[in-house]
Amino acid sequence: MHYLGRLRRLRSGLEKQKLDSLLVTHLPNVQYLCGFSGSAAALIVSDRGSILFTDGRYRTQAKEEVEGARIVITPKSPAMAAAESLAAPRRSSTLLSVGIEPESITAGMRNRLASVLKGRARLRFAPPLVERARMVKDAAEILRIRRAVELGASLFRIASQRIRPGVREVEVAAAMEYEARCGGAEGMSFPTILASGTRSAIVHGRASTARIPRRGFVVCDFGVILADYCSDRTRTVHVGRPSLDARQLYEAVLEAQQAAIAAVRPGATAAEVDGAARRVLRRRKLARYFTHSTGHGLGLEIHEAPRLAAGQTQTLEPGMVITIEPGAYVPGKWGVRIEDVVVVTSSGCEVLKPTDKELVVI
């Protein structure tokens, strides 16, 4: 990973924002900038260099992972230790302008930082400089996501083998997660969603102790973390012979997904991709049953910018990695979702690990 380049570009962004330093407390942003993956850290980035603060549990790990930043081991809260470092006496009496990440810091922590920095620095809410940089993945990141998607995609084979009437949803999810661990996954990207029968209408129906019915849809939404990067995929199968209405619902969602994928290209807005999926479902009189966004970015986190939804003006760029996942959910009856991860390319997009998406009947 090109940590030095990332830090250099961030420093340039700080200068444009008239910030002397940025106090990075969102752990995925810390990892993106210097490689540290521990659970307690704060990173100061300024034109004088970068300093990572963490505690004694991570002394060895920090030495192994961190690039481009000096390491300080502290018995205190890393953020407070960073603030004390910023408050240290300097030759200049000019107040420093220190940026903080408003989405990852509590009001209480902000007040404590301000107290330490009083008379030395002025805190400012910084724009999402790191998150904007993370939207466009480099070649190394795309390779890691590709491998995560490949491992994640292989879990659908396990699901297809284990989904049977009478089997508990959690049993299927457990088999998938065991396979993921055996394949090298560090964990799941999120709690595995496996919702059968009427529960398939629950958008985020985590695997439960419910038994799979003799007939109905089963939504399988799953992902793995491999080499720090996430995957995300959804497939919907049908247990028993599907009715004509069930097939038409599935075909409508599949058509919506294909339309959204076809709309992905550099220069398109997130709203335009979302709209492509919604137009299909509107034509099929299913628009009211599509209750979430069409997709989202992913990488070090399962949900990253951009968000593909109505009103989102973010323009797609080559290197962005996004999900395309329209669905339709009829409360108390059934639901369908189909999802793939795609990379925006110079001429359109690439679906990572494409597979046949015809309705699987079990």
C-alpha positions, 0 to 999 in steps of 0.5 A: 500500500502507498501510505507515504503517497496517501499522507502526502496528498492529505497534507496538500489537502490540509493546506488548501483547507488552511488546517495546520494538522488533522487529528484522525480518530476514525480507525479505518482512516488511520489504517488507510493512512499508515497501515495500523489496524489496532483497535486504539489509535489516533493519528496526527497528520501535519506538514511536520510529519505524522505521529501515531498514538496507541497503547502498550498492547499494540507496541509490536503490532504498530512496529510491524504495520505502521509506515510513514508515521512516528509511533508513540506508545502511551498509557492514556487515551490515544486521542488525549495523548495526541492533543497533549502533543499538539498543546506542547509549547512552541516557539510561535504563539500563533494558535494552531488550526486543528481539524477533527473528524466530526463523524467519529468523535463524541461531543464529550471527547471534543470538549476534552480535547478543546480543554487540553488545547485551550490557548494553544490550538483551535479545533475545527470540524474538517471536511471528509478529506480521507473518506473522499480519498478512500472512494477511489481505490488503487490497484492494490486495493482493487486486487484485495477486494477482488480476492475477497469477492472471489472468496465470498462468492464461493460461499453461495455453493455452501448455502445452496447445499444447506438450504433445505426445508426444515433446516434452521437459518442459523445452521446455513449461516454457520456453515457459510461462515465456517467455510469462509474462515477455512478459506482464510477470511479474517471474519465476515463483513457483517452478520450474515443475512439469511431470511426465508419465507415471509422473513425474506421481506425483512431487508436486513433479516439476520439468520435466525432460529427460524426453520426454512419453509417448504416453499418460498424465497430465501435471501442470502446476503453475505460477505467476508473480510480478507486482507482487511478488505470487504466483499458483499454479495446477495443471492436469492433462491426459491425453495419448492416450485415458484409460482408465476408471481414469484418468478415475475418478482425475481425477474423484475429485480434481476432486470433492475440490477442489470439496468443499474449495472449498465448505467455505471460509467465514469461521469454518471452520478450516483443518483442516475445509477439508482434511478436506472434500477427504480425505473424498472421496478416502477414500470413493474409496479414494484417501486413502493417495495424497493425501500433502500438505496441501490448500492454503496461503496465498500473497501476497508469498511462494508459501507463507504462513500459513495451512496447510490441513492436519489439526490446523490450528486457524487460523480462516479470515477474510475477506481470506485468500487460499489455494490449494485443491489436493488430489491423488492420486499412485500411485507408479510409475503416475500422479498428478493434482492440481487447484489454484485460488487462492481469496479468503475472502469475508464469505459464503464464497469467490471462486475467482480466474479460474475455468475449466472443469476437465473433463479435457483430452485431448491 
